[in-house]
Amino acid sequence: MSEGEVRVRVAPSPTGDPHVGTAYQALFNYAFARGRGGKFVLRIEDTDRARSTKQSEEAILESLRWLGLPWDEGPDVGGPHGPYRQSERSEIYREHVNGLLKAGHAYRCFCTVERLGEMRAEQRAKGEMLGYDRLCRSVAAQESQKRANSRESFVVRMKVPVEGHCVIHDILHGEVHKDWASVDDQIILKSDGFPTYHLANVVDDHLMGITHVIRGEEWLNSVPKHLKLYEYFGWTPPLFCHLPLLRNEDKSKLSKRKNPTSIHYYRRAGYFPQALLNFLGMMGWLMPNGEEKFTLEEMCENLKLEDISLGGPVFDRQKLKWLNARYIREDYTDEALHEELERWAINREMNGRIVPLAHMRLQTLADWGYLTAAFFADEVPVNPEDLLMKGKTAEELAGIFQMTIWKLEELQDFSKGFLEILFQELAEKFEVKLKQFTMPYYVALSGRKAWTPLFDSMEVLGSDMTRMRLRRAIDLLGGISGKKLRKLENEYSAMFD
């Protein structure tokens, strides 16, 4: 890399749908780097082996491509600082952990899950701050090595000072102080030999030459651990800029319970990528002239990190619709809009998937529009009374819909066959005949009691749109309170684990 070159990264975890929060952070990193002739790096943080999937990684890459945020280095394009998947860098992390152990900056922790649980229960009972009590910090290095050689299970923790405070310098938040007494001896290597976020993030950022770490402010409290690791390794830390979190209208952290958060959803719902990027840019920043509609190139030319607002940006979908409408009106001729509609969904491929479902239900060709409208809509009109399931209250049905959403989120293959198997399982669990069980889903997904075949139709709609319509149906049934949701989570675990 050239001296003084700006290098930034976005590092998503492939553990679910590509999130608008990832797009938000990628946008600010990309715009900052491009405006300064720097490099934008894509790194996949897939050390969570239980939840990371190849499908999710591919979806993330495809979503960022659709948005028009190309990266200079990454798992698909390579680069001088690879590999760019953390799962392929295990030896690098172990080497650095061994260095910390030898220098006395880290230690093996042999505490069992049972002991840690008892420790936390005791801390709660005494009203103390939850955290590791550092029992294994006193184990002599020779004894620690002996226990490790005997194959006793352990994690590796970094040593954190027990007194004093850490000073964080952040471009947006200024000087932030945090007492070391409130910082735990963080696990940096798990018992399976994979690193935690904290170690891998620091090692990778250094080895990949990252000059500016631009990420969500939820990581601000973790910076003391990261700074201490930089100090232990003898490295100069990058500059930090923690972006304000995207929020729901009630100011809570943006969540899929209250807003669609999947990039796939917005693509499927007919939003332009440039409008979505423009909207995400507005979440923390505006053009110097105050104009709300601006191009990605204009953002790259004008973005200064210190100009980002710290006020909690509200993800207002009505504002996004308003902005998207401006693009439709101002940037597209009739012919260009026609081309976009064809690219989006009004095309032979999409119609080819729907025709077999509608064929036997058409009496005239004119029935096509009414029968298939739900495949092309974002929201469908639903009568709450039509949703109700025989023998179930509205509250019970809302809970069934919520559990269905959780099961759909776990489904790796969103195709007719797997959906049919899932719904048969759900109907059995709730002791309802399948035909009766599926009726509310027809209404929630299409607004009608009679529609094209349910499981085929769900496959065409896709996971994101299907789950969003079920969430809207839950709201129509009266919603689910936080207390009820926690109860449902326990019921779900008992029913399906």
Beta strands, then each sheet from edge to edge (+ up, - down):
strand 1: 7-10
strand 2: 39-42
strand 3: 106-109
strand 4: 155-158
strand 5: 165-170
strand 6: 174-179
strand 7: 187-189
strand 8: 212-216
strand 9: 239-243
sheet 1: 1+ 2+
sheet 2: 3+ 4- 7+
sheet 3: 5+ 6-
sheet 4: 8+ 9+
end
